[in-house]
């Protein structure tokens, strides 16, 4: 197979060796797996995952998005959003759960040639560029969270983007490597590193929909959160569920597949089982916040209240667009639902929450 030329990226979770040594192995491995999965989702949007290397991910490919630095920063934000969610939902007092906030993330980026090499059913990659990007994990960058890029990688960027790097040089036994680096540590305090939570109450709601379900509250909660149940009552082809932090609903995503290239992503911002759940979802290009509140009327009946609020784009046109979208959703989806839903209707998949998707 001929050599290929392109981008090689290593995403490395720093501090993990000490984290494992000082904490419970079972929980530390569980936390690492969640963080690695989060990084894989981000990196695989534009690169092929070559290998999971303990606490690092090696990815490579021939094309990156038009703004590679913004993409790497978004991967960084995703990592820290999930890390912060783990901290938020964890009640375990073990040292692994208590010390998870000490984990950090760095990227090493190179551009060069590699060659695929297969051993049995496994494919690996060899070449000087592969060796170089791995060697650069050991460096003298004065930060714990950064993007370190070789000159070959920086030359692939527009001049304006390349100017963001601070010049850097690493000396190895095979010679010097000219690089540049960008400090990512300040981004830990950026709002994008934290999941926003906006619980929509009656005063904030632009649409409010209420039904009575002839089932106990815990069964209504189960029907509203089960992916298979959501697939039935939403009438979509498939619902793929991605668990949240520590296998909870917080940070979880329901990927509702309507058809080829048509996927609506419901992301859970809060989940207080079995009383309240808040999600974000895309509706006609606007972000919508939806809070589902469950109230027990008696042991066999539950009131289910869903309150929606749409983000308003800037300017008068944005306001008109938001008003139109909320009116359209209210008219087309919510008003058609009955005031009471029987237990049999729920079993048939007719639970009427989240209809705006």
C-alpha positions in Angstrom: 0.0 0.0 0.0 1.5 3.4 -1.0 2.5 6.0 1.6 -0.1 8.6 2.5 0.4 12.2 3.5 -1.7 14.3 5.8 -2.4 15.3 9.4 -1.4 13.3 12.5 -2.9 14.3 15.9 -2.4 12.9 19.3 -4.9 13.8 22.1 -3.4 13.0 25.5 -5.1 13.0 28.8 -2.4 14.3 31.2 -2.2 13.4 34.8 -3.8 10.0 34.3 -0.8 7.9 35.5 -0.8 9.6 38.9 -4.6 9.5 38.9 -4.7 5.7 38.6 -1.8 5.2 41.0 -3.5 7.2 43.7 -7.1 6.1 43.2 -9.4 3.1 42.9 -8.8 1.3 39.6 -12.3 0.4 38.8 -13.7 4.0 39.0 -10.6 5.5 37.4 -10.9 3.2 34.4 -14.6 4.0 34.1 -13.9 7.7 34.1 -11.1 7.4 31.5 -13.3 5.4 29.2 -16.0 8.1 29.2 -13.4 10.8 28.5 -11.8 8.8 25.7 -15.2 8.2 24.1 -15.9 11.9 24.2 -12.6 12.7 22.5 -13.1 9.9 19.9 -16.5 11.5 18.9 -14.8 14.8 18.3 -11.7 13.6 16.6 -13.5 11.2 14.3 -15.5 14.0 12.8 -12.5 14.8 10.6 -9.8 12.1 11.2 -9.6 8.3 11.3 -8.9 6.9 14.8 -5.7 5.0 14.3 -5.3 3.7 17.8 -6.3 4.1 21.5 -3.0 4.2 23.4 -3.8 4.0 27.0 -4.8 7.5 28.0 -4.1 9.0 24.5 -5.8 8.8 21.1 -3.8 8.7 17.8 -5.8 10.0 14.8 -4.8 10.8 11.3 -6.2 11.8 7.9 -5.7 13.9 4.8 -8.2 16.7 5.4 -9.1 18.9 8.4 -12.0 21.4 8.6 -11.4 25.0 7.3 -10.5 26.2 10.8 -8.5 23.3 12.5 -7.7 25.4 15.6 -11.4 26.1 16.3 -12.1 22.4 15.9 -9.4 21.3 18.3 -10.7 23.9 20.8 -14.2 22.5 20.4 -12.7 19.0 21.2 -11.1 20.6 24.3 -14.5 22.1 25.3 -16.3 18.8 24.9 -13.7 17.1 27.1 -14.0 19.6 29.9 -17.8 19.8 29.6 -17.9 16.0 30.2 -15.3 16.3 32.9 -17.4 18.9 34.7 -20.5 16.8 34.3 -18.7 13.8 36.0 -17.9 16.1 38.9 -21.4 17.4 39.0 -23.2 14.0 39.1 -20.7 12.1 41.2 -21.6 11.3 44.8 -19.1 8.6 45.3 -16.5 9.6 48.0 -13.7 7.4 46.6 -10.4 9.1 45.6 -10.9 8.6 41.9 -14.2 10.4 41.9 -12.9 13.1 44.2 -9.7 13.8 42.2 -11.1 13.7 38.6 -10.8 17.5 38.3 -7.0 17.2 38.1 -7.1 15.6 34.7 -6.0 17.8 31.8 -5.8 17.6 28.0 -3.1 18.4 25.4 -2.9 18.0 21.6 0.2 17.3 19.5 -0.2 17.9 15.8 2.1 17.1 12.9 1.9 16.9 9.1 3.8 14.3 7.1 3.8 10.9 5.6 2.8 7.5 7.0 2.1 4.0 5.7 -0.6 1.6 6.9 0.7 -1.7 8.1 -1.5 -4.7 8.9 -0.8 -7.4 11.5 -3.5 -10.1 11.4 -6.8 -8.2 11.8 -5.2 -5.0 13.2 -4.0 -2.1 11.2 -1.2 0.2 12.5 0.7 3.0 11.0 4.5 3.5 10.5 6.8 6.2 9.3 8.9 9.1 10.5 5.9 11.3 10.9 4.3 8.7 13.2 7.5 8.5 15.3 7.8 12.3 15.4 4.3 13.1 16.7 4.6 10.5 19.4 8.1 11.8 20.4 6.7 15.3 20.8 4.5 14.1 23.7 7.6 14.5 25.8 8.4 18.2 25.5 9.2 21.4 27.4 6.0 23.3 26.8 5.4 25.4 29.9 1.7 24.4 30.3 -0.3 21.3 31.1 -3.0 22.0 28.4 -2.0 23.2 24.9 -1.8 22.5 21.2 1.8 21.8 20.1 2.2 21.8 16.4 5.2 21.2 14.2 6.2 23.8 11.6 5.0 21.3 8.9 1.5 21.4 10.5 1.5 25.2 11.0 2.4 25.7 7.3 -0.9 24.1 6.4 -2.8 27.0 8.1 -3.6 30.4 6.8 -1.0 33.0 7.9 -3.5 34.7 10.3 -4.1 31.4 12.1 -0.4 30.5 12.1 0.3 33.7 13.9 -1.5 32.5 17.0 1.4 30.1 17.8 4.3 30.9 20.1 7.5 29.7 18.6 9.0 26.7 20.3 11.9 24.3 19.7 12.4 20.8 20.9 15.8 19.0 20.8 16.0 15.2 20.4 18.7 12.8 19.7 17.9 12.9 16.0 18.0 16.7 15.9 15.8 19.8 16.5 12.1 20.1 15.8 10.7 23.5 15.1 7.3 24.0 16.6 4.7 26.4 17.9 2.3 26.1 20.7 -1.0 27.6 21.9 -1.9 27.6 25.6 -5.4 26.1 26.1 -5.3 26.3 30.0 -7.3 29.6 30.1 -10.1 28.0 28.2 -11.0 25.8 31.2 -12.7 28.9 32.6 -14.5 29.7 29.4 -18.3 29.2 29.6 -18.1 26.8 26.7 -16.3 24.3 29.0 -19.4 24.1 31.1 -22.8 22.8 30.2 -25.4 25.6 30.4 -28.5 24.6 32.4 -31.7 26.6 31.9 -34.7 25.1 33.7 -37.8 26.6 32.0 -40.5 27.5 34.5 -44.0 28.9 33.8 -42.8 32.5 33.7 -40.1 31.7 31.1 -42.1 29.4 28.9 -43.1 30.5 25.4 -45.2 27.3 25.0 -46.7 25.2 27.8 -48.3 21.8 27.2 -50.0 19.7 29.8 -51.4 16.2 29.8 -52.5 13.6 32.4 -51.1 10.1 32.0 -52.9 7.2 33.6 -49.7 5.7 35.0 -47.6 6.1 38.2 -44.9 8.7 38.0 -42.0 6.3 37.8 -43.5 4.5 34.8 -44.1 7.8 33.0 -40.5 8.8 33.6 -39.4 5.4 32.2 -41.5 5.9 29.1 -40.2 9.5 28.6 -36.5 8.5 28.9 -36.3 5.0 27.2 -34.8 5.3 23.7 -37.1 2.6 22.2 -40.2 4.3 23.7 -39.1 7.7 22.3 -38.6 6.1 18.8 -42.2 4.8 18.9 -43.9 8.0 20.0 -41.8 10.3 17.9 -42.4 8.2 14.8 -38.7 8.3 13.7 -36.6 5.6 12.0 -34.2 5.2 14.9 -33.1 6.7 18.2 -29.5 6.2 19.2 -28.8 6.8 22.8 -25.4 8.1 24.1 -25.2 7.9 27.9 -24.3 10.9 30.0 -21.7 11.3 32.7 -21.2 8.2 34.9 -23.9 6.4 32.9 -26.6 8.9 34.1 -28.9 11.0 32.0 -27.0 14.2 32.7 -25.2 15.0 29.4 -26.8 12.1 27.6 -27.9 12.5 24.0 -30.8 11.1 22.0 -29.9 11.1 18.3 -33.3 10.9 16.6 -32.8 9.7 13.0 -35.7 11.0 10.8 -34.1 9.9 7.5 -30.8 10.1 5.5 -28.9 13.1 6.8 -31.7 14.1 9.1 -30.7 13.8 12.7 -32.2 15.7 15.6 -30.0 15.7 18.8 -31.8 16.0 22.2 -29.1 16.8 24.8 -30.0 16.3 28.5 -28.9 19.3 30.6 -30.4 18.2 33.9 -32.3 15.1 35.1 -33.9 14.9 38.6 -35.5 11.4 38.5 -38.5 11.0 38.5 -39.5 14.7 38.8 -37.9 16.8 36.1 -35.7 16.7 33.0 -34.4 19.6 30.9 -33.2 19.1 27.3 -32.0 21.2 24.4 -33.1 20.3 20.9 -32.8 21.9 17.5 -36.1 23.2 16.0 -36.0 24.7 12.5 -32.5 26.1 13.1 -33.2 27.5 16.6 -32.1 26.0 19.9 -35.1 25.1 22.1 -35.0 24.4 25.8 -37.6 22.0 27.0 -38.3 21.2 30.7 -40.5 18.2 31.5 -42.1 18.3 34.9 -43.9 15.3 36.4 -46.4 15.7 39.2 -48.2 12.9 41.0 -51.9 13.4 41.1 -52.6 10.0 42.8 -50.8 6.6 42.8 -52.2 5.8 39.3 -52.1 9.2 37.5 -49.4 11.7 36.7 -49.6 15.2 35.4 -46.9 15.8 32.7 -46.1 19.4 32.0 -43.7 20.4 29.2 -42.5 24.0 28.9 -40.5 25.2 25.9 -38.4 28.3 25.3 -36.6 29.1 22.0 -33.4 31.1 21.8 -34.1 34.4 20.0 -31.6 35.3 17.2 -30.4 38.9 17.3 -32.3 41.8 15.7 -36.0 42.3 14.7 -35.8 39.6 12.1 -34.5 37.1 14.7 -37.4 38.0 17.0 -40.0 37.5 14.2 -38.4 34.2 13.3 -38.6 33.0 16.9 -42.2 34.0 17.2 -43.1 32.2 14.0 -41.3 29.0 14.9 -42.9 28.9 18.4 -46.3 29.6 16.9 -45.9 26.9 14.2 -44.7 24.3 16.7 -47.6 25.1 19.0 -50.1 24.9 16.2 -48.8 21.9 14.4 -47.6 19.6 17.2 -48.9 20.4 20.7 -52.5 21.3 20.2 -53.3 18.0 18.6 -52.6 16.0 21.8 -55.5 15.0 24.1 -55.7 16.2 27.7 -55.5 12.6 29.1 -53.5 9.6 27.8 -54.3 6.1 28.9 -51.8 3.5 30.0 -52.7 1.5 26.9 -51.9 4.5 24.7 -48.5 4.8 26.4 -47.8 1.1 25.7 -48.7 1.8 22.0 -46.1 4.5 21.9 -48.4 7.6 22.2 -46.7 9.5 25.0 -46.8 13.2 23.8 -43.6 14.8 25.1 -41.0 16.4 22.9 -43.3 16.6 19.9 -41.5 19.6 18.5 -38.7 17.5 17.0 
